[in-house]
Amino acid sequence: MTRLAGRVALITGASSGLGRVGAERFAQEGAKVVVADMADGNDVVEAIAAAGGEATFVACDVTDEASVQNAVQHAVETFGGLHVLYNNAGVMLGDDDNPVTTSIETYQKTMDINVLGVLLGCKHAIPEMLKSAEQSGQASSIVNVASFVAHMGAATPQIAYTASKGAVLAMTREIATIYARQGLRANALCPGPIMTPLLAKFLSDDAKRNRRLVHIPMGRFGEPIEIANGALFLASNESSWMTGQSLIIDGGITSAYVTPE
């Protein structure tokens, strides 16, 4: 359990949901974890410490540049460097629908958190990650959370979310190419529908759930730990010759035309 030993990882949106599971998983593998979130994440820090890991919490609004810059500096000042940036924070708003009915306010809020938040994280983390890569002799790793919907369309629309995740995917490729020879890798993690409280609220009845389950070859929604393990792979040296790629973990959705009966 030492795949991230000696590495410092900053995870946005890590107080709950997929981010919390990722923070705990990274700590299990030896990372010193910075839990960055608008919500209090000290209970996550305590849980990691109780399991024998190291973590710290910093309040962070990913849409506010000064707040993101502060989170990066907190990581460096607390743990002495930064090797992994896991841009996990994101939203999928309940009134996000088709291009005609989705409000500009919903679109803008989604883009601010899901796209600008990723950009700001990269802007302020990359200089520190390059320094840490040079010091350690190992490439630093950015993991940006996109989505399987960045690769395909859906007739159950969430246009702002889909557009935002497509932007994250394109941004990740560009960052990966710019820094490929400078000791920095960047990859996108593209989950399918994962049964988190956020998704459970969005899919509030059996009809909405079954509308989606029929398209999943494996016949179930994913579990948060399955995404955390994918993020761990991208963050670790196990993916050392992988950059600018999209790791899709979706139960087979993007490979399917007709699913099993």
GUSE-51083 format. One line per 8 residues: number of its first residue (from 0); their letters; for each residue y, z, x of N, C-alpha, C, CB. Coordinates in steps of 0.1 Angstrom, whole numbers, plus 5000, padded with zeros to 4 digits. Glycine has a CB too. Example, Ala and Ser with C-alpha at 12.3 -4.5 7.8 and 13.67 -1.06 7.14 Angstrom:
<recs>
0	AS	4943:5078:5132:4955:5078:5123:4967:5078:5132:4955:5090:5113 ~ 4978:5071:5128:4989:5071:5137:5000:5079:5129:4994:5057:5141
</recs>
This chain:
<recs>
0	MTRLAGRV	4988:5000:5008:5000:5000:5000:5013:5000:5009:5000:5012:4990 ~ 5013:4991:5018:5024:4990:5028:5031:4977:5029:5020:4995:5041 ~ 5030:4969:5018:5035:4955:5019:5050:4955:5021:5031:4948:5007 ~ 5057:4965:5017:5072:4966:5019:5076:4977:5028:5079:4967:5005 ~ 5067:4982:5036:5070:4993:5045:5082:4990:5054:5058:4997:5053 ~ 5092:4999:5055:5103:4997:5063:5114:4988:5057:5099:4991:5076 ~ 5112:4983:5045:5121:4974:5038:5130:4982:5028:5114:4963:5031 ~ 5143:4978:5027:5152:4984:5017:5153:4973:5006:5165:4988:5023
8	ALITGASS	5151:4978:4993:5152:4968:4982:5162:4973:4972:5138:4967:4975 ~ 5171:4965:4968:5181:4968:4957:5176:4960:4945:5195:4964:4961 ~ 5174:4968:4934:5169:4962:4921:5180:4965:4910:5155:4968:4918 ~ 5185:4954:4905:5195:4956:4894:5187:4957:4880:5204:4944:4893 ~ 5194:4965:4871:5187:4967:4858:5174:4975:4860:5184:4954:4851 ~ 5174:4985:4869:5162:4991:4873:5160:5005:4866:5161:4993:4888 ~ 5168:5008:4856:5167:5021:4850:5156:5021:4839:5180:5025:4844 ~ 5152:5009:4834:5143:5008:4823:5136:4994:4824:5150:5010:4810
16	GLGRVGAE	5126:4992:4815:5120:4979:4813:5113:4974:4826:5130:4970:4808 ~ 5114:4961:4827:5108:4954:4839:5114:4959:4852:5110:4939:4838 ~ 5127:4962:4852:5133:4967:4864:5127:4980:4869:5148:4968:4863 ~ 5125:4989:4860:5119:5002:4863:5105:5000:4869:5119:5012:4851 ~ 5097:4992:4862:5083:4990:4866:5084:4984:4880:5076:4981:4857 ~ 5093:4975:4883:5094:4969:4896:5098:4979:4906:5104:4957:4895 ~ 5107:4987:4903:5112:4997:4913:5101:5007:4917:5123:5006:4907 ~ 5093:5011:4907:5082:5020:4910:5071:5013:4918:5076:5026:4897
24	RFAQEGAK	5069:5000:4915:5058:4992:4922:5063:4990:4936:5056:4979:4915 ~ 5075:4986:4938:5080:4984:4952:5079:4997:4960:5095:4979:4952 ~ 5083:5008:4954:5082:5021:4961:5068:5024:4965:5088:5032:4953 ~ 5058:5021:4957:5044:5023:4960:5040:5015:4972:5035:5019:4948 ~ 5046:5004:4975:5043:4996:4986:5052:4999:4998:5044:4981:4982 ~ 5059:5010:4998:5066:5015:5009:5081:5012:5010:5060:5009:5021 ~ 5087:5005:5000:5101:5001:5000:5109:5014:4998:5104:4990:4990 ~ 5121:5014:5004:5132:5023:5000:5140:5016:4989:5140:5028:5012
32	VVVADMAD	5140:5022:4977:5145:5015:4966:5159:5020:4961:5135:5016:4954 ~ 5168:5010:4959:5181:5013:4953:5180:5009:4938:5192:5006:4961 ~ 5180:5019:4930:5180:5017:4915:5195:5014:4911:5174:5029:4907 ~ 5198:5002:4907:5212:4999:4904:5213:4995:4889:5217:4987:4913 ~ 5221:5002:4881:5221:5000:4867:5233:5007:4861:5208:5005:4860 ~ 5237:5002:4849:5248:5008:4842:5243:5021:4836:5254:4999:4831 ~ 5230:5021:4832:5224:5033:4826:5220:5043:4838:5213:5030:4817 ~ 5220:5055:4835:5215:5065:4845:5201:5063:4849:5217:5080:4839
40	GNDVVEAI	5199:5061:4862:5186:5059:4867:5180:5070:4876:5186:5046:4875 ~ 5186:5082:4874:5181:5093:4883:5167:5097:4879:5190:5105:4881 ~ 5163:5095:4866:5149:5098:4863:5139:5089:4870:5147:5097:4848 ~ 5143:5076:4872:5135:5067:4880:5134:5072:4894:5141:5053:4879 ~ 5145:5076:4900:5145:5081:4914:5136:5093:4915:5159:5085:4918 ~ 5136:5102:4905:5128:5114:4905:5113:5110:4904:5132:5124:4894 ~ 5110:5101:4895:5096:5096:4894:5091:5090:4907:5095:5086:4882 ~ 5099:5083:4913:5095:5077:4926:5093:5087:4937:5105:5066:4931
48	AAAGGEAT	5102:5097:4937:5101:5108:4947:5088:5116:4944:5113:5117:4946 ~ 5085:5119:4931:5073:5126:4928:5061:5119:4932:5073:5129:4913 ~ 5061:5106:4933:5049:5098:4937:5049:5096:4952:5049:5085:4930 ~ 5059:5103:4959:5059:5102:4974:5068:5091:4980:5045:5100:4979 ~ 5076:5084:4971:5084:5073:4976:5099:5078:4978:5084:5062:4966 ~ 5107:5068:4983:5121:5071:4985:5130:5061:4976:5125:5069:5000 ~ 5140:5067:4970:5148:5059:4961:5162:5066:4960:5142:5057:4948 ~ 5172:5059:4956:5185:5064:4953:5190:5056:4941:5194:5063:4965
56	FVACDVTD	5199:5062:4933:5205:5056:4922:5220:5053:4925:5204:5064:4909 ~ 5225:5041:4920:5239:5038:4921:5243:5031:4908:5242:5029:4933 ~ 5254:5036:4902:5259:5029:4890:5264:5015:4893:5270:5037:4883 ~ 5260:5005:4885:5263:4991:4888:5264:4983:4875:5253:4985:4898 ~ 5276:4977:4874:5278:4967:4863:5278:4953:4870:5292:4969:4856 ~ 5267:4945:4868:5266:4933:4875:5276:4923:4872:5252:4927:4872 ~ 5284:4925:4862:5295:4915:4859:5308:4919:4866:5297:4914:4844 ~ 5308:4930:4873:5320:4935:4879:5318:4934:4894:5324:4950:4875
64	EASVQNAV	5327:4926:4901:5325:4923:4915:5326:4936:4924:5335:4913:4920 ~ 5335:4944:4921:5337:4956:4929:5325:4966:4927:5350:4964:4925 ~ 5319:4966:4915:5308:4975:4913:5296:4970:4920:5305:4975:4898 ~ 5294:4956:4921:5282:4951:4928:5284:4953:4943:5281:4936:4925 ~ 5296:4951:4948:5299:4953:4962:5296:4967:4966:5314:4949:4965 ~ 5300:4977:4957:5297:4991:4960:5282:4994:4960:5304:4999:4949 ~ 5275:4987:4951:5260:4990:4951:5254:4985:4964:5254:4982:4939 ~ 5258:4974:4969:5253:4968:4982:5257:4978:4993:5258:4954:4985
72	QHAVETFG	5269:4983:4993:5273:4992:5004:5266:5005:5003:5288:4994:5003 ~ 5263:5009:4991:5255:5022:4989:5241:5020:4995:5254:5025:4974 ~ 5235:5009:4993:5222:5006:4999:5222:5007:5014:5217:4992:4994 ~ 5232:5000:5020:5233:5000:5035:5237:5013:5040:5244:4990:5039 ~ 5246:5020:5034:5250:5034:5039:5239:5044:5037:5262:5038:5032 ~ 5231:5043:5027:5220:5052:5024:5208:5050:5032:5216:5052:5009 ~ 5204:5037:5034:5191:5034:5040:5192:5026:5053:5182:5027:5030 ~ 5204:5022:5056:5206:5015:5069:5205:5000:5069:5197:5021:5079
80	GLHVLYNN	5203:4994:5058:5202:4979:5058:5198:4975:5044:5191:4975:5068 ~ 5195:4962:5042:5191:4956:5030:5182:4944:5032:5203:4952:5021 ~ 5170:4944:5028:5160:4934:5031:5156:4926:5018:5148:4939:5037 ~ 5157:4932:5007:5152:4926:4994:5163:4928:4983:5139:4932:4990 ~ 5167:4917:4977:5176:4918:4965:5168:4913:4953:5189:4910:4967 ~ 5165:4921:4943:5158:4917:4931:5168:4917:4920:5145:4927:4928 ~ 5173:4905:4917:5183:4904:4906:5175:4903:4893:5191:4891:4908 ~ 5173:4915:4887:5165:4916:4875:5173:4918:4863:5156:4928:4877
88	AGVMLGDD	5185:4923:4864:5193:4926:4852:5196:4914:4844:5207:4932:4856 ~ 5194:4915:4831:5197:4904:4822:5196:4908:4807:5186:4893:4824 ~ 5201:4899:4799:5201:4902:4784:5196:4889:4777:5215:4905:4779 ~ 5190:4892:4765:5187:4882:4755:5192:4888:4742:5171:4879:4755 ~ 5203:4883:4737:5210:4889:4726:5204:4884:4713:5225:4885:4726 ~ 5204:4893:4703:5198:4890:4690:5203:4879:4682:5198:4902:4682 ~ 5216:4876:4684:5223:4865:4676:5224:4852:4684:5237:4870:4672 ~ 5216:4852:4695:5216:4840:4703:5206:4830:4696:5210:4842:4718
96	DNPVTTSI	5212:4818:4692:5204:4809:4683:5206:4795:4688:5208:4811:4668 ~ 5209:4786:4679:5211:4772:4683:5225:4769:4687:5207:4762:4672 ~ 5228:4757:4692:5241:4754:4697:5252:4754:4686:5242:4740:4704 ~ 5248:4753:4674:5258:4752:4663:5262:4766:4659:5253:4744:4651 ~ 5252:4775:4658:5254:4788:4652:5257:4799:4662:5243:4792:4644 ~ 5254:4797:4675:5256:4808:4685:5271:4809:4688:5248:4804:4698 ~ 5276:4821:4687:5290:4823:4690:5294:4821:4704:5295:4837:4685 ~ 5306:4818:4707:5311:4816:4721:5310:4830:4728:5325:4811:4721
104	ETYQKTMD	5313:4841:4720:5312:4854:4726:5298:4857:4731:5316:4864:4716 ~ 5288:4854:4723:5274:4856:4727:5270:4848:4739:5264:4853:4716 ~ 5275:4835:4739:5272:4826:4750:5278:4832:4763:5277:4812:4747 ~ 5291:4836:4762:5298:4841:4774:5292:4853:4779:5313:4842:4771 ~ 5289:4863:4771:5283:4875:4775:5270:4873:4782:5281:4885:4763 ~ 5262:4864:4777:5249:4861:4783:5251:4854:4796:5241:4851:4774 ~ 5260:4845:4798:5263:4839:4811:5268:4848:4821:5272:4827:4809 ~ 5277:4857:4816:5283:4867:4825:5272:4876:4831:5293:4876:4818
112	INVLGVLL	5263:4881:4823:5253:4890:4829:5242:4883:4836:5247:4898:4817 ~ 5237:4872:4830:5225:4865:4835:5228:4856:4847:5219:4858:4825 ~ 5240:4850:4848:5243:4841:4858:5254:4846:4868:5249:4828:4852 ~ 5265:4851:4863:5275:4856:4872:5269:4869:4879:5288:4860:4864 ~ 5262:4877:4872:5256:4888:4878:5247:4885:4890:5247:4896:4868 ~ 5239:4874:4889:5231:4870:4900:5239:4865:4911:5221:4859:4895 ~ 5249:4857:4908:5258:4852:4918:5265:4863:4926:5269:4843:4912 ~ 5270:4873:4919:5277:4884:4926:5268:4892:4934:5284:4893:4915
120	GCKHAIPE	5255:4894:4930:5246:4901:4938:5243:4893:4951:5232:4903:4930 ~ 5241:4880:4950:5239:4872:4962:5251:4872:4971:5235:4858:4958 ~ 5263:4871:4965:5275:4870:4973:5276:4882:4982:5287:4869:4964 ~ 5274:4894:4977:5277:4906:4985:5264:4911:4992:5281:4917:4976 ~ 5252:4907:4988:5240:4911:4995:5237:4902:5007:5229:4912:4985 ~ 5239:4889:5006:5235:4880:5016:5240:4884:5030:5239:4866:5013 ~ 5253:4887:5032:5257:4890:5046:5249:4902:5051:5272:4894:5046 ~ 5247:4912:5043:5239:4924:5048:5224:4920:5050:5240:4935:5038
128	MLKSAEQS	5219:4911:5042:5205:4907:5043:5203:4899:5056:5200:4899:5031 ~ 5212:4891:5059:5211:4883:5072:5211:4892:5084:5223:4873:5073 ~ 5220:4903:5084:5220:4912:5095:5207:4920:5096:5231:4923:5092 ~ 5201:4924:5084:5189:4931:5084:5177:4922:5089:5186:4937:5070 ~ 5178:4909:5085:5167:4900:5090:5168:4898:5105:5169:4886:5083 ~ 5180:4897:5110:5181:4896:5125:5176:4908:5132:5196:4893:5129 ~ 5179:4920:5127:5175:4933:5133:5160:4935:5132:5182:4944:5126 ~ 5154:4931:5121:5139:4933:5119:5131:4922:5124:5137:4935:5104
136	GQASSIVN	5136:4910:5126:5128:4899:5130:5120:4893:5119:5119:4903:5141 ~ 5122:4897:5106:5115:4892:5095:5126:4887:5084:5106:4903:5089 ~ 5123:4876:5078:5132:4871:5068:5134:4881:5056:5127:4858:5063 ~ 5146:4882:5052:5149:4889:5040:5146:4880:5028:5164:4894:5039 ~ 5145:4887:5016:5140:4879:5004:5149:4882:4992:5126:4883:5001 ~ 5154:4872:4985:5160:4873:4972:5150:4869:4962:5173:4864:4972 ~ 5149:4877:4951:5141:4874:4940:5150:4874:4928:5129:4884:4938 ~ 5153:4862:4922:5161:4860:4910:5153:4858:4898:5171:4849:4912
144	VASFVAHM	5155:4866:4888:5147:4865:4875:5153:4854:4867:5147:4878:4867 ~ 5145:4843:4865:5149:4832:4856:5139:4834:4844:5147:4818:4863 ~ 5133:4823:4840:5124:4824:4828:5116:4811:4827:5131:4827:4815 ~ 5104:4812:4820:5097:4800:4818:5105:4790:4809:5084:4803:4811 ~ 5115:4795:4801:5123:4786:4793:5132:4778:4801:5131:4794:4783 ~ 5134:4781:4814:5141:4772:4823:5134:4759:4826:5144:4779:4836 ~ 5121:4759:4822:5112:4747:4825:5109:4739:4812:5100:4752:4832 ~ 5112:4745:4800:5107:4738:4788:5116:4742:4776:5092:4741:4785
152	GAATPQIA	5116:4734:4766:5124:4738:4754:5116:4745:4744:5130:4725:4748 ~ 5123:4750:4734:5117:4757:4723:5124:4754:4709:5116:4772:4725 ~ 5116:4753:4699:5122:4751:4686:5125:4765:4679:5112:4744:4677 ~ 5123:4776:4686:5128:4789:4682:5139:4792:4692:5116:4800:4682 ~ 5151:4788:4689:5161:4786:4699:5168:4800:4703:5172:4777:4695 ~ 5172:4800:4716:5181:4810:4722:5189:4803:4732:5172:4823:4727 ~ 5198:4795:4728:5204:4785:4736:5212:4791:4748:5213:4777:4728 ~ 5219:4802:4746:5226:4808:4757:5217:4813:4768:5235:4819:4752
160	YTASKGAV	5206:4820:4763:5196:4826:4773:5190:4814:4781:5186:4834:4765 ~ 5185:4804:4774:5179:4793:4780:5188:4786:4790:5174:4783:4770 ~ 5200:4784:4787:5210:4778:4796:5212:4787:4808:5223:4775:4789 ~ 5213:4800:4806:5216:4809:4817:5204:4809:4827:5218:4823:4812 ~ 5192:4808:4822:5180:4809:4831:5179:4796:4838:5168:4812:4823 ~ 5182:4785:4832:5183:4772:4839:5193:4772:4851:5186:4761:4830 ~ 5204:4779:4848:5214:4780:4859:5209:4789:4870:5227:4786:4853 ~ 5202:4800:4867:5196:4808:4878:5186:4800:4886:5189:4820:4871
168	LAMTREIA	5178:4792:4880:5168:4784:4887:5175:4775:4897:5159:4777:4877 ~ 5185:4768:4892:5193:4758:4901:5200:4766:4912:5203:4750:4892 ~ 5206:4777:4909:5213:4785:4919:5203:4789:4930:5220:4797:4913 ~ 5192:4794:4926:5182:4799:4935:5178:4788:4945:5169:4804:4928 ~ 5175:4776:4940:5172:4765:4949:5183:4762:4960:5169:4752:4941 ~ 5195:4762:4955:5206:4760:4964:5207:4770:4975:5220:4759:4956 ~ 5207:4783:4971:5207:4794:4980:5196:4793:4990:5207:4808:4973 ~ 5184:4790:4985:5172:4789:4994:5175:4778:5005:5160:4786:4986
176	TIYARQGL	5180:4767:5001:5182:4756:5010:5193:4759:5021:5186:4743:5003 ~ 5204:4765:5016:5215:4769:5025:5210:4778:5036:5226:4775:5018 ~ 5202:4788:5033:5199:4799:5043:5184:4798:5048:5201:4812:5036 ~ 5178:4787:5046:5164:4786:5050:5161:4788:5065:5158:4772:5046 ~ 5171:4784:5073:5169:4786:5087:5177:4797:5093:5173:4773:5094 ~ 5181:4806:5084:5189:4818:5089:5182:4831:5086:5202:4817:5082 ~ 5170:4831:5082:5163:4843:5080:5164:4849:5066:5167:4853:5090 ~ 5166:4840:5056:5167:4844:5043:5159:4835:5033:5182:4845:5038
184	RANALCPG	5151:4840:5025:5143:4833:5015:5149:4836:5001:5128:4835:5016 ~ 5148:4827:4992:5152:4829:4978:5143:4822:4969:5167:4825:4976 ~ 5137:4829:4959:5128:4823:4950:5131:4829:4936:5113:4826:4953 ~ 5128:4821:4926:5130:4825:4912:5116:4830:4906:5135:4813:4904 ~ 5117:4840:4899:5106:4846:4891:5108:4842:4877:5104:4861:4893 ~ 5098:4835:4871:5099:4830:4858:5089:4836:4848:5098:4814:4858 ~ 5092:4847:4842:5082:4853:4833:5081:4846:4820:5085:4868:4830 ~ 5069:4846:4814:5068:4842:4800:5072:4855:4791:5053:4838:4797
192	PIMTPLLA	5069:4855:4779:5072:4866:4770:5064:4878:4774:5070:4862:4755 ~ 5072:4889:4778:5066:4901:4782:5069:4912:4772:5071:4906:4796 ~ 5059:4920:4768:5060:4930:4757:5068:4942:4763:5047:4934:4752 ~ 5081:4941:4763:5090:4952:4766:5097:4956:4754:5100:4947:4777 ~ 5104:4968:4754:5112:4971:4742:5122:4961:4738:5119:4984:4745 ~ 5128:4954:4748:5137:4943:4744:5131:4932:4736:5143:4937:4757 ~ 5119:4928:4740:5112:4917:4733:5107:4922:4720:5100:4911:4741 ~ 5102:4934:4719:5097:4940:4707:5108:4940:4696:5091:4954:4709
200	KFLSDDAK	5120:4943:4700:5131:4943:4691:5135:4929:4686:5144:4950:4698 ~ 5134:4920:4696:5137:4906:4692:5126:4900:4683:5138:4898:4705 ~ 5113:4903:4686:5102:4899:4678:5098:4910:4668:5090:4894:4686 ~ 5106:4912:4658:5105:4924:4650:5095:4924:4639:5118:4927:4644 ~ 5088:4913:4637:5078:4913:4627:5066:4904:4631:5084:4908:4613 ~ 5055:4905:4624:5043:4897:4627:5045:4882:4627:5032:4901:4618 ~ 5053:4877:4618:5055:4863:4617:5062:4858:4630:5064:4859:4605 ~ 5072:4865:4635:5079:4861:4647:5070:4862:4659:5091:4869:4650
208	RNRRLVHI	5061:4872:4660:5052:4874:4671:5041:4863:4671:5045:4887:4671 ~ 5036:4860:4659:5025:4850:4658:5030:4836:4660:5018:4851:4644 ~ 5043:4834:4657:5049:4820:4659:5048:4817:4674:5063:4820:4654 ~ 5049:4827:4683:5048:4825:4697:5034:4827:4703:5058:4835:4704 ~ 5027:4836:4698:5013:4838:4703:5004:4826:4703:5007:4849:4696 ~ 5006:4818:4692:4998:4806:4691:5000:4796:4702:5001:4799:4678 ~ 5011:4797:4709:5014:4788:4720:5010:4793:4734:5028:4784:4721 ~ 5004:4805:4734:5000:4812:4747:4985:4810:4749:5004:4827:4747
216	PMGRFGEP	4980:4802:4758:4966:4799:4760:4958:4812:4761:4964:4791:4771 ~ 4964:4822:4768:4956:4835:4770:4956:4844:4758:4962:4842:4782 ~ 4964:4840:4748:4964:4847:4735:4970:4861:4734:4950:4848:4731 ~ 4979:4864:4744:4986:4877:4744:4999:4876:4751:4977:4888:4750 ~ 5008:4885:4749:5020:4887:4757:5017:4893:4770:5031:4895:4749 ~ 5025:4891:4780:5023:4897:4793:5027:4911:4793:5031:4889:4803 ~ 5023:4918:4804:5026:4932:4806:5036:4933:4818:5013:4941:4809 ~ 5045:4943:4817:5055:4945:4828:5049:4945:4842:5063:4957:4825
224	IEIANGAL	5038:4952:4844:5032:4953:4857:5028:4939:4863:5020:4962:4857 ~ 5025:4930:4854:5021:4916:4859:5033:4909:4864:5015:4908:4847 ~ 5045:4912:4859:5057:4906:4865:5061:4913:4877:5068:4906:4854 ~ 5060:4926:4877:5063:4934:4889:5055:4930:4901:5061:4949:4887 ~ 5042:4927:4899:5033:4922:4910:5038:4909:4915:5019:4922:4905 ~ 5043:4900:4906:5048:4887:4910:5060:4889:4919:5051:4878:4898 ~ 5069:4898:4915:5081:4901:4922:5078:4907:4936:5090:4910:4915 ~ 5068:4915:4936:5063:4921:4949:5058:4910:4959:5052:4931:4946
232	FLASNESS	5051:4901:4953:5046:4889:4962:5058:4882:4968:5037:4880:4953 ~ 5068:4879:4960:5080:4871:4964:5088:4879:4974:5088:4867:4953 ~ 5088:4892:4972:5096:4901:4981:5090:4903:4995:5099:4915:4974 ~ 5076:4903:4995:5069:4906:5007:5067:4894:5016:5055:4912:5003 ~ 5061:4897:5028:5058:4887:5037:5046:4878:5033:5056:4892:5051 ~ 5039:4882:5023:5028:4874:5018:5033:4860:5013:5021:4881:5006 ~ 5046:4859:5010:5052:4847:5005:5061:4841:5016:5059:4848:4992 ~ 5058:4844:5029:5067:4841:5040:5070:4826:5042:5061:4846:5053
240	WMTGQSLI	5062:4817:5037:5065:4802:5038:5068:4797:5024:5053:4795:5044 ~ 5075:4805:5016:5078:4801:5003:5093:4804:5000:5070:4808:4992 ~ 5101:4793:4998:5115:4795:4994:5119:4784:4985:5124:4796:5007 ~ 5129:4787:4976:5134:4777:4967:5125:4773:4956:5138:4764:4974 ~ 5115:4782:4954:5104:4779:4944:5106:4787:4931:5091:4781:4950 ~ 5098:4783:4921:5098:4790:4908:5084:4795:4906:5102:4780:4897 ~ 5082:4808:4906:5069:4814:4903:5068:4817:4888:5067:4827:4912 ~ 5060:4809:4881:5059:4810:4867:5047:4819:4863:5058:4796:4860
248	IDGGITSA	5049:4830:4856:5039:4839:4852:5040:4840:4837:5040:4853:4858 ~ 5032:4832:4830:5034:4830:4815:5022:4829:4807:5042:4817:4813 ~ 5010:4833:4812:4998:4832:4804:4994:4818:4801:5000:4839:4791 ~ 4999:4808:4808:4995:4794:4807:5004:4786:4798:4982:4794:4802 ~ 5015:4791:4793:5023:4784:4783:5028:4771:4788:5036:4793:4779 ~ 5033:4770:4800:5039:4758:4805:5029:4748:4809:5048:4761:4817 ~ 5016:4751:4809:5005:4742:4812:4999:4736:4800:4995:4748:4821 ~ 5002:4741:4788:4995:4738:4776:5001:4727:4767:4993:4750:4768
256	YVTPE	4992:4719:4761:4996:4710:4750:4990:4715:4737:4991:4696:4753 ~ 4977:4717:4737:4969:4723:4726:4962:4735:4731:4959:4713:4719 ~ 4964:4747:4724:4958:4759:4729:4945:4761:4722:4968:4771:4726 ~ 4936:4770:4727:4923:4773:4721:4925:4779:4707:4915:4783:4730 ~ 4915:4776:4698:4915:4781:4685:4912:4796:4685:4906:4773:4676
</recs>
